[in-house]
Amino acid sequence: MVLQLILRYLANNEQLIQRLADSYPLRRAAQMVLSAYYRSRSIAEQQKLIGMSPERLQQALRSFKSNVQKEIENAKNDLGKKK
């Protein structure tokens, strides 16, 4: 309850919001988010993921997740062998 009041006060404080919006860390974070969005969109278009059926997209994501997990396990095993 108290947290909601504090957040509401901060959200309605126009001067604070403006100072935050003008700050370098928030501007840089916004730039990074947009950059990641456009890069992922470009990659999705190149891989023909845009316009894909939901089932096909889920299958592709499961396959990607599985491949990432296998690579992580392989990396762990390689590190274990080096010790």
DSSP file (Angstrom, degrees, kcal/mol; ACC not computed):
  #  RESIDUE AA STRUCTURE BP1 BP2  ACC     N-H-->O    O-->H-N    N-H-->O    O-->H-N    TCO  KAPPA ALPHA  PHI   PSI    X-CA   Y-CA   Z-CA
    1    1 A M     >        0   0    0      0, 0.0     4,-1.8     0, 0.0     5,-0.1   0.000 360.0 360.0 360.0 -48.4    0.0    0.0    0.0
    2    2 A V  H  >  +     0   0    0      1,-0.2     4,-2.4     2,-0.2     5,-0.2   0.900 360.0  54.4 -66.6 -40.3    2.7    2.5    1.0
    3    3 A L  H  > S+     0   0    0      1,-0.2     4,-2.8     2,-0.2    -1,-0.2   0.896 106.3  52.3 -61.3 -40.1    4.8    1.4   -2.0
    4    4 A Q  H  > S+     0   0    0      2,-0.2     4,-2.6     1,-0.2    -1,-0.2   0.904 109.2  49.6 -62.4 -41.1    1.9    2.2   -4.3
    5    5 A L  H  X S+     0   0    0     -4,-1.8     4,-2.4     2,-0.2    -2,-0.2   0.915 112.1  47.7 -64.3 -42.2    1.5    5.6   -2.9
    6    6 A I  H  X S+     0   0    0     -4,-2.4     4,-2.7     2,-0.2    -2,-0.2   0.934 113.6  47.2 -64.4 -45.9    5.2    6.3   -3.3
    7    7 A L  H  X S+     0   0    0     -4,-2.8     4,-2.7     1,-0.2    -2,-0.2   0.894 111.9  50.5 -63.4 -39.6    5.2    5.1   -6.9
    8    8 A R  H  X S+     0   0    0     -4,-2.6     4,-1.6    -5,-0.2    -1,-0.2   0.913 111.4  48.9 -64.1 -42.0    2.1    7.1   -7.7
    9    9 A Y  H  < S+     0   0    0     -4,-2.4     4,-0.5     1,-0.2    -2,-0.2   0.934 113.7  45.8 -62.3 -46.1    3.8   10.2   -6.2
   10   10 A L  H >< S+     0   0    0     -4,-2.7     3,-0.9     1,-0.2     7,-0.2   0.895 111.4  51.9 -65.1 -39.8    7.0    9.6   -8.2
   11   11 A A  H 3< S+     0   0    0     -4,-2.7    -1,-0.2     1,-0.2    -2,-0.2   0.809 111.7  47.4 -66.9 -29.0    5.1    8.9  -11.4
   12   12 A N  T 3< S+     0   0    0     -4,-1.6     2,-1.3    -5,-0.2    -1,-0.2   0.450  84.6 100.6 -92.1  -0.6    3.1   12.1  -11.0
   13   13 A N    <>  -     0   0    0     -3,-0.9     4,-2.3    -4,-0.5     5,-0.2  -0.716  53.6-172.8 -87.0  94.8    6.2   14.2  -10.3
   14   14 A E  H  > S+     0   0    0     -2,-1.3     4,-2.4     1,-0.2    -1,-0.2   0.851  80.3  54.0 -60.9 -38.4    6.7   15.8  -13.7
   15   15 A Q  H  > S+     0   0    0      2,-0.2     4,-2.2     1,-0.2    -1,-0.2   0.917 110.3  46.9 -64.3 -42.4   10.0   17.5  -12.8
   16   16 A L  H  > S+     0   0    0      2,-0.2     4,-2.5     1,-0.2    -2,-0.2   0.927 111.6  50.7 -64.4 -44.8   11.5   14.1  -11.6
   17   17 A I  H  X S+     0   0    0     -4,-2.3     4,-2.5    -7,-0.2    -2,-0.2   0.906 111.0  49.2 -60.1 -42.3   10.2   12.3  -14.7
   18   18 A Q  H  X S+     0   0    0     -4,-2.4     4,-1.8     2,-0.2    -1,-0.2   0.906 110.6  49.8 -65.0 -41.9   11.8   15.0  -17.0
   19   19 A R  H  X S+     0   0    0     -4,-2.2     4,-0.5     2,-0.2    -2,-0.2   0.902 112.8  47.3 -64.2 -40.1   15.1   14.8  -15.1
   20   20 A L  H >< S+     0   0    0     -4,-2.5     3,-1.1     1,-0.2     6,-0.3   0.917 110.5  51.8 -65.9 -42.5   15.1   11.0  -15.5
   21   21 A A  H 3< S+     0   0    0     -4,-2.5    -1,-0.2     1,-0.3    -2,-0.2   0.830 111.1  48.4 -63.8 -31.4   14.2   11.2  -19.2
   22   22 A D  H 3< S+     0   0    0     -4,-1.8    -1,-0.3    -5,-0.2    -2,-0.2   0.533  89.8 107.6 -85.1  -6.6   17.1   13.7  -19.7
   23   23 A S  S <X S-     0   0    0     -3,-1.1     4,-2.0    -4,-0.5     5,-0.2  -0.445  73.6-128.7 -77.2 146.8   19.6   11.5  -17.9
   24   24 A Y  H  > S+     0   0    0      1,-0.2     4,-3.1     2,-0.2     5,-0.3   0.908 103.6  55.9 -60.9 -45.7   22.3    9.7  -19.9
   25   25 A P  H  > S+     0   0    0      0, 0.0     4,-2.2     0, 0.0    -1,-0.2   0.900 111.3  43.3 -58.8 -40.7   21.6    6.2  -18.3
   26   26 A L  H  > S+     0   0    0     -6,-0.3     4,-2.2     2,-0.2    -2,-0.2   0.896 114.9  48.7 -72.3 -38.6   18.0    6.2  -19.3
   27   27 A R  H  X S+     0   0    0     -4,-2.0     4,-2.1     2,-0.2    -1,-0.2   0.924 113.5  47.8 -64.1 -42.6   18.6    7.6  -22.8
   28   28 A R  H  X S+     0   0    0     -4,-3.1     4,-2.4     2,-0.2    -2,-0.2   0.899 110.3  51.7 -64.9 -40.9   21.3    5.0  -23.3
   29   29 A A  H  X S+     0   0    0     -4,-2.2     4,-2.3    -5,-0.3    -1,-0.2   0.908 109.8  49.7 -62.0 -41.4   19.1    2.2  -22.0
   30   30 A A  H  X S+     0   0    0     -4,-2.2     4,-2.4     1,-0.2    -2,-0.2   0.896 110.1  50.9 -64.4 -40.1   16.3    3.3  -24.4
   31   31 A Q  H  X S+     0   0    0     -4,-2.1     4,-2.4     1,-0.2    -2,-0.2   0.909 110.8  48.8 -62.4 -41.8   18.8    3.3  -27.3
   32   32 A M  H  X S+     0   0    0     -4,-2.4     4,-2.5     2,-0.2    -2,-0.2   0.892 110.1  50.8 -67.3 -39.6   20.0   -0.2  -26.4
   33   33 A V  H  X S+     0   0    0     -4,-2.3     4,-2.4     2,-0.2    -2,-0.2   0.941 113.1  45.5 -63.2 -47.1   16.4   -1.5  -26.2
   34   34 A L  H  X S+     0   0    0     -4,-2.4     4,-2.6     2,-0.2     5,-0.2   0.894 112.0  51.9 -64.2 -39.4   15.6   -0.1  -29.6
   35   35 A S  H  X S+     0   0    0     -4,-2.4     4,-2.5     2,-0.2    -1,-0.2   0.932 111.1  47.0 -61.8 -45.7   18.8   -1.4  -31.1
   36   36 A A  H  X S+     0   0    0     -4,-2.5     4,-2.6     2,-0.2     5,-0.2   0.895 111.8  52.3 -63.0 -40.0   18.1   -4.9  -29.8
   37   37 A Y  H  X S+     0   0    0     -4,-2.4     4,-2.4     2,-0.2    -2,-0.2   0.947 112.5  43.2 -61.0 -49.5   14.5   -4.7  -31.1
   38   38 A Y  H  X S+     0   0    0     -4,-2.6     4,-2.3     2,-0.2    -2,-0.2   0.880 114.5  50.2 -68.4 -36.9   15.5   -3.7  -34.6
   39   39 A R  H  X S+     0   0    0     -4,-2.5     4,-2.5    -5,-0.2    -1,-0.2   0.932 112.9  46.1 -65.0 -44.0   18.4   -6.3  -34.7
   40   40 A S  H  X S+     0   0    0     -4,-2.6     4,-2.5     1,-0.2    -2,-0.2   0.878 112.5  51.0 -66.8 -36.0   16.0   -9.1  -33.6
   41   41 A R  H  X S+     0   0    0     -4,-2.4     4,-2.2    -5,-0.2    -1,-0.2   0.916 110.7  48.8 -64.9 -42.4   13.4   -8.0  -36.1
   42   42 A S  H  X S+     0   0    0     -4,-2.3     4,-2.3     2,-0.2    -2,-0.2   0.921 112.7  47.4 -63.1 -44.3   16.0   -8.0  -38.9
   43   43 A I  H  X S+     0   0    0     -4,-2.5     4,-2.5     1,-0.2    -2,-0.2   0.912 110.4  52.7 -63.4 -42.4   17.2  -11.4  -37.9
   44   44 A A  H  <>S+     0   0    0     -4,-2.5     5,-3.3     1,-0.2     6,-0.8   0.896 110.2  48.2 -61.4 -40.0   13.6  -12.7  -37.7
   45   45 A E  H ><5S+     0   0    0     -4,-2.2     3,-0.9     3,-0.2    -1,-0.2   0.904 111.7  49.4 -66.7 -40.4   13.0  -11.4  -41.2
   46   46 A Q  H 3<5S+     0   0    0     -4,-2.3    -2,-0.2     1,-0.2    -1,-0.2   0.878 113.8  45.4 -65.6 -37.0   16.2  -13.0  -42.5
   47   47 A Q  T 3<5S-     0   0    0     -4,-2.5    -1,-0.2    -5,-0.2    -2,-0.2   0.409 113.8-120.1 -86.0   2.6   15.2  -16.3  -40.9
   48   48 A K  T < 5S+     0   0    0     -3,-0.9    -3,-0.2    -4,-0.3    -4,-0.1   0.857  72.0 134.4  60.1  38.8   11.7  -16.0  -42.2
   49   49 A L    > < +     0   0    0     -5,-3.3     3,-1.4    -6,-0.2     2,-0.3   0.668  43.8  93.2 -86.9 -19.6   10.2  -16.0  -38.7
   50   50 A I  T 3  S+     0   0    0     -6,-0.8     3,-0.1     1,-0.3    -9,-0.0  -0.602  96.9  15.1 -74.2 130.7    7.9  -13.1  -39.5
   51   51 A G  T 3  S+     0   0    0     -2,-0.3    -1,-0.3     1,-0.3     2,-0.2   0.513  93.8 142.0  84.1   4.5    4.5  -14.4  -40.7
   52   52 A M    <   -     0   0    0     -3,-1.4    -1,-0.3     1,-0.1    -3,-0.1  -0.485  60.1-100.3 -77.3 149.0    5.3  -17.9  -39.4
   53   53 A S     >  -     0   0    0     -2,-0.2     4,-2.5     1,-0.1     5,-0.2  -0.334  31.0-115.6 -64.9 152.2    2.4  -19.8  -37.8
   54   54 A P  H  > S+     0   0    0      0, 0.0     4,-2.5     0, 0.0     5,-0.2   0.870 116.0  52.2 -58.3 -37.6    2.4  -19.8  -34.0
   55   55 A E  H  > S+     0   0    0      2,-0.2     4,-2.1     1,-0.2     5,-0.1   0.919 110.7  46.7 -65.9 -42.2    3.0  -23.6  -33.9
   56   56 A R  H  > S+     0   0    0      2,-0.2     4,-2.3     1,-0.2    -1,-0.2   0.887 112.2  50.9 -66.8 -38.9    6.0  -23.3  -36.2
   57   57 A L  H  X S+     0   0    0     -4,-2.5     4,-2.5     2,-0.2    -2,-0.2   0.913 109.6  50.0 -65.2 -42.5    7.4  -20.4  -34.2
   58   58 A Q  H  X S+     0   0    0     -4,-2.5     4,-2.5     2,-0.2    -2,-0.2   0.899 110.4  50.8 -62.4 -39.9    7.0  -22.4  -31.0
   59   59 A Q  H  X S+     0   0    0     -4,-2.1     4,-2.4     2,-0.2    -2,-0.2   0.917 110.6  48.8 -63.3 -42.9    8.8  -25.3  -32.6
   60   60 A A  H  X S+     0   0    0     -4,-2.3     4,-2.4     2,-0.2    -2,-0.2   0.898 111.9  49.0 -63.9 -40.4   11.7  -23.1  -33.7
   61   61 A L  H  X S+     0   0    0     -4,-2.5     4,-2.7     2,-0.2    -2,-0.2   0.894 110.7  50.0 -67.1 -39.6   12.0  -21.6  -30.2
   62   62 A R  H  X S+     0   0    0     -4,-2.5     4,-2.5     2,-0.2    -2,-0.2   0.916 111.7  48.9 -63.1 -42.4   12.0  -25.0  -28.6
   63   63 A S  H  X S+     0   0    0     -4,-2.4     4,-2.5     2,-0.2    -2,-0.2   0.919 111.9  48.7 -62.6 -44.0   14.7  -26.1  -31.0
   64   64 A F  H  X S+     0   0    0     -4,-2.4     4,-2.5     2,-0.2    -2,-0.2   0.929 111.7  49.4 -60.8 -45.9   16.7  -23.0  -30.3
   65   65 A K  H  X S+     0   0    0     -4,-2.7     4,-2.5     1,-0.2    -2,-0.2   0.910 111.1  49.7 -60.7 -43.3   16.4  -23.5  -26.5
   66   66 A S  H  X S+     0   0    0     -4,-2.5     4,-2.3     1,-0.2    -1,-0.2   0.914 111.0  49.2 -62.3 -43.9   17.5  -27.1  -26.9
   67   67 A N  H  X S+     0   0    0     -4,-2.5     4,-2.3     2,-0.2    -2,-0.2   0.896 111.1  49.6 -63.5 -40.8   20.5  -26.1  -28.9
   68   68 A V  H  X S+     0   0    0     -4,-2.5     4,-2.3     2,-0.2    -2,-0.2   0.924 110.9  49.7 -64.6 -43.7   21.5  -23.5  -26.4
   69   69 A Q  H  X S+     0   0    0     -4,-2.5     4,-2.3     1,-0.2    -2,-0.2   0.903 110.7  50.1 -62.6 -40.6   21.2  -25.9  -23.5
   70   70 A K  H  X S+     0   0    0     -4,-2.3     4,-2.6     1,-0.2    -1,-0.2   0.920 110.9  49.1 -62.9 -43.3   23.3  -28.5  -25.4
   71   71 A E  H  X S+     0   0    0     -4,-2.3     4,-2.4     2,-0.2    -2,-0.2   0.878 110.1  51.0 -65.0 -37.6   26.0  -25.9  -26.0
   72   72 A I  H  X S+     0   0    0     -4,-2.3     4,-2.5     2,-0.2    -1,-0.2   0.927 111.2  48.1 -64.2 -44.4   26.0  -24.8  -22.4
   73   73 A E  H  X S+     0   0    0     -4,-2.3     4,-2.5     1,-0.2    -2,-0.2   0.912 111.4  50.4 -62.4 -42.4   26.4  -28.4  -21.3
   74   74 A N  H  X S+     0   0    0     -4,-2.6     4,-2.5     1,-0.2    -1,-0.2   0.907 110.5  49.4 -62.0 -41.4   29.2  -28.9  -23.8
   75   75 A A  H  X S+     0   0    0     -4,-2.4     4,-2.4     2,-0.2    -2,-0.2   0.908 110.7  50.1 -64.4 -42.1   31.0  -25.8  -22.5
   76   76 A K  H  X S+     0   0    0     -4,-2.5     4,-2.4     2,-0.2    -2,-0.2   0.919 111.7  48.4 -61.7 -43.4   30.6  -27.0  -18.9
   77   77 A N  H  X S+     0   0    0     -4,-2.5     4,-2.0     2,-0.2    -2,-0.2   0.911 110.8  50.4 -64.1 -42.5   32.1  -30.4  -19.9
   78   78 A D  H  X S+     0   0    0     -4,-2.5     4,-1.5     1,-0.2    -1,-0.2   0.903 111.5  48.1 -62.0 -41.7   35.0  -28.7  -21.7
   79   79 A L  H  X S+     0   0    0     -4,-2.4     4,-1.0     1,-0.2    -1,-0.2   0.887 110.4  52.5 -65.9 -38.5   35.7  -26.5  -18.7
   80   80 A G  H  < S+     0   0    0     -4,-2.4     3,-0.3     1,-0.2    -1,-0.2   0.859 108.4  50.2 -65.0 -35.8   35.6  -29.6  -16.4
   81   81 A K  H  < S+     0   0    0     -4,-2.0    -1,-0.2     1,-0.2    -2,-0.2   0.808 105.0  57.6 -71.9 -30.8   38.0  -31.5  -18.6
   82   82 A K  H  <        0   0    0     -4,-1.5    -1,-0.2     1,-0.2    -2,-0.2   0.750 360.0 360.0 -73.0 -23.4   40.5  -28.6  -18.6
   83   83 A K     <        0   0    0     -4,-1.0    -1,-0.2    -3,-0.3    -2,-0.2   0.486 360.0 360.0 -78.3 360.0   40.7  -28.6  -14.8
